[in-house]
Amino acid sequence: MPQETQNKAEYIVIFISEFARRFGLSAVQAYRYLNRYKAIDFLDEQYNVAHTQSFENMVQNMAGYCQRHGGALV
């Protein structure tokens, strides 16, 4: 696996964990929520910028992103 792909995968896994912790969800629930509202796709596409931000900032940003796409967590 190319290093960039591995870095991106690790980032997304950690992001899901941080999102779950922030909203009191299990990792599976957080993954399903983020996937349903296309935040995983967004993180994958925008990894080069997203990984330069703090997880706290990105969790808030992705919560807003999901809300704009129909999600209820804020």
Rosetta constraint file for C-alpha pairs under 8 A:
AtomPair CA 1 CA 5 HARMONIC 6.61 0.50
AtomPair CA 1 CA 6 HARMONIC 6.53 0.50
AtomPair CA 2 CA 6 HARMONIC 6.36 0.50
AtomPair CA 3 CA 7 HARMONIC 6.07 0.50
AtomPair CA 4 CA 8 HARMONIC 6.10 0.50
AtomPair CA 5 CA 9 HARMONIC 6.14 0.50
AtomPair CA 6 CA 10 HARMONIC 6.14 0.50
AtomPair CA 7 CA 11 HARMONIC 6.09 0.50
AtomPair CA 8 CA 12 HARMONIC 6.21 0.50
AtomPair CA 8 CA 44 HARMONIC 7.08 0.50
AtomPair CA 8 CA 47 HARMONIC 6.69 0.50
AtomPair CA 9 CA 13 HARMONIC 6.22 0.50
AtomPair CA 10 CA 14 HARMONIC 6.20 0.50
AtomPair CA 11 CA 15 HARMONIC 5.97 0.50
AtomPair CA 11 CA 51 HARMONIC 7.19 0.50
AtomPair CA 12 CA 16 HARMONIC 6.12 0.50
AtomPair CA 12 CA 40 HARMONIC 7.44 0.50
AtomPair CA 12 CA 43 HARMONIC 7.22 0.50
AtomPair CA 12 CA 44 HARMONIC 7.77 0.50
AtomPair CA 13 CA 17 HARMONIC 6.40 0.50
AtomPair CA 14 CA 18 HARMONIC 6.22 0.50
AtomPair CA 15 CA 19 HARMONIC 6.04 0.50
AtomPair CA 15 CA 55 HARMONIC 6.73 0.50
AtomPair CA 15 CA 59 HARMONIC 7.50 0.50
AtomPair CA 16 CA 20 HARMONIC 6.03 0.50
AtomPair CA 16 CA 27 HARMONIC 6.38 0.50
AtomPair CA 16 CA 30 HARMONIC 6.11 0.50
AtomPair CA 16 CA 31 HARMONIC 6.09 0.50
AtomPair CA 16 CA 34 HARMONIC 7.97 0.50
AtomPair CA 17 CA 21 HARMONIC 6.19 0.50
AtomPair CA 17 CA 27 HARMONIC 5.74 0.50
AtomPair CA 17 CA 30 HARMONIC 7.66 0.50
AtomPair CA 18 CA 22 HARMONIC 6.14 0.50
AtomPair CA 18 CA 55 HARMONIC 7.10 0.50
AtomPair CA 18 CA 56 HARMONIC 7.97 0.50
AtomPair CA 18 CA 59 HARMONIC 7.30 0.50
AtomPair CA 19 CA 23 HARMONIC 6.30 0.50
AtomPair CA 19 CA 25 HARMONIC 7.97 0.50
AtomPair CA 19 CA 30 HARMONIC 6.55 0.50
AtomPair CA 19 CA 59 HARMONIC 5.72 0.50
AtomPair CA 20 CA 24 HARMONIC 5.69 0.50
AtomPair CA 20 CA 25 HARMONIC 4.52 0.50
AtomPair CA 20 CA 26 HARMONIC 5.72 0.50
AtomPair CA 20 CA 27 HARMONIC 5.58 0.50
AtomPair CA 20 CA 29 HARMONIC 7.51 0.50
AtomPair CA 20 CA 30 HARMONIC 5.15 0.50
AtomPair CA 21 CA 25 HARMONIC 6.35 0.50
AtomPair CA 21 CA 26 HARMONIC 7.74 0.50
AtomPair CA 22 CA 59 HARMONIC 7.90 0.50
AtomPair CA 23 CA 73 HARMONIC 7.66 0.50
AtomPair CA 25 CA 29 HARMONIC 5.84 0.50
AtomPair CA 25 CA 30 HARMONIC 5.95 0.50
AtomPair CA 26 CA 30 HARMONIC 6.18 0.50
AtomPair CA 27 CA 31 HARMONIC 6.05 0.50
AtomPair CA 28 CA 32 HARMONIC 6.16 0.50
AtomPair CA 29 CA 33 HARMONIC 6.13 0.50
AtomPair CA 30 CA 34 HARMONIC 6.03 0.50
AtomPair CA 31 CA 35 HARMONIC 5.86 0.50
AtomPair CA 32 CA 36 HARMONIC 5.89 0.50
AtomPair CA 33 CA 37 HARMONIC 6.38 0.50
AtomPair CA 33 CA 71 HARMONIC 7.82 0.50
AtomPair CA 34 CA 38 HARMONIC 6.09 0.50
AtomPair CA 34 CA 39 HARMONIC 4.98 0.50
AtomPair CA 34 CA 40 HARMONIC 5.80 0.50
AtomPair CA 34 CA 66 HARMONIC 7.14 0.50
AtomPair CA 35 CA 39 HARMONIC 5.97 0.50
AtomPair CA 35 CA 40 HARMONIC 5.37 0.50
AtomPair CA 35 CA 41 HARMONIC 7.39 0.50
AtomPair CA 37 CA 66 HARMONIC 5.26 0.50
AtomPair CA 37 CA 69 HARMONIC 5.90 0.50
AtomPair CA 37 CA 70 HARMONIC 7.07 0.50
AtomPair CA 37 CA 71 HARMONIC 6.65 0.50
AtomPair CA 38 CA 42 HARMONIC 6.34 0.50
AtomPair CA 38 CA 66 HARMONIC 7.35 0.50
AtomPair CA 39 CA 43 HARMONIC 6.12 0.50
AtomPair CA 39 CA 62 HARMONIC 6.39 0.50
AtomPair CA 39 CA 65 HARMONIC 7.09 0.50
AtomPair CA 39 CA 66 HARMONIC 6.54 0.50
AtomPair CA 40 CA 44 HARMONIC 6.14 0.50
AtomPair CA 41 CA 45 HARMONIC 6.14 0.50
AtomPair CA 42 CA 46 HARMONIC 5.88 0.50
AtomPair CA 43 CA 47 HARMONIC 5.31 0.50
AtomPair CA 43 CA 50 HARMONIC 6.66 0.50
AtomPair CA 46 CA 50 HARMONIC 5.92 0.50
AtomPair CA 47 CA 51 HARMONIC 5.72 0.50
AtomPair CA 48 CA 52 HARMONIC 7.27 0.50
AtomPair CA 49 CA 53 HARMONIC 7.24 0.50
AtomPair CA 50 CA 58 HARMONIC 7.02 0.50
AtomPair CA 53 CA 57 HARMONIC 6.54 0.50
AtomPair CA 53 CA 58 HARMONIC 6.47 0.50
AtomPair CA 54 CA 58 HARMONIC 6.21 0.50
AtomPair CA 55 CA 59 HARMONIC 5.89 0.50
AtomPair CA 56 CA 60 HARMONIC 6.44 0.50
AtomPair CA 57 CA 61 HARMONIC 6.17 0.50
AtomPair CA 58 CA 62 HARMONIC 5.89 0.50
AtomPair CA 59 CA 63 HARMONIC 6.04 0.50
AtomPair CA 60 CA 64 HARMONIC 6.34 0.50
AtomPair CA 60 CA 74 HARMONIC 7.82 0.50
AtomPair CA 61 CA 65 HARMONIC 6.16 0.50
AtomPair CA 62 CA 66 HARMONIC 5.99 0.50
AtomPair CA 63 CA 67 HARMONIC 6.13 0.50
AtomPair CA 63 CA 71 HARMONIC 7.98 0.50
AtomPair CA 63 CA 73 HARMONIC 6.41 0.50
AtomPair CA 63 CA 74 HARMONIC 5.74 0.50
AtomPair CA 64 CA 68 HARMONIC 6.20 0.50
AtomPair CA 64 CA 74 HARMONIC 6.72 0.50
AtomPair CA 65 CA 69 HARMONIC 6.48 0.50
AtomPair CA 66 CA 70 HARMONIC 6.32 0.50
AtomPair CA 66 CA 71 HARMONIC 4.96 0.50
AtomPair CA 66 CA 72 HARMONIC 7.77 0.50
AtomPair CA 66 CA 73 HARMONIC 7.85 0.50
AtomPair CA 67 CA 71 HARMONIC 4.17 0.50
AtomPair CA 67 CA 72 HARMONIC 5.74 0.50
AtomPair CA 67 CA 73 HARMONIC 6.74 0.50
AtomPair CA 67 CA 74 HARMONIC 7.16 0.50
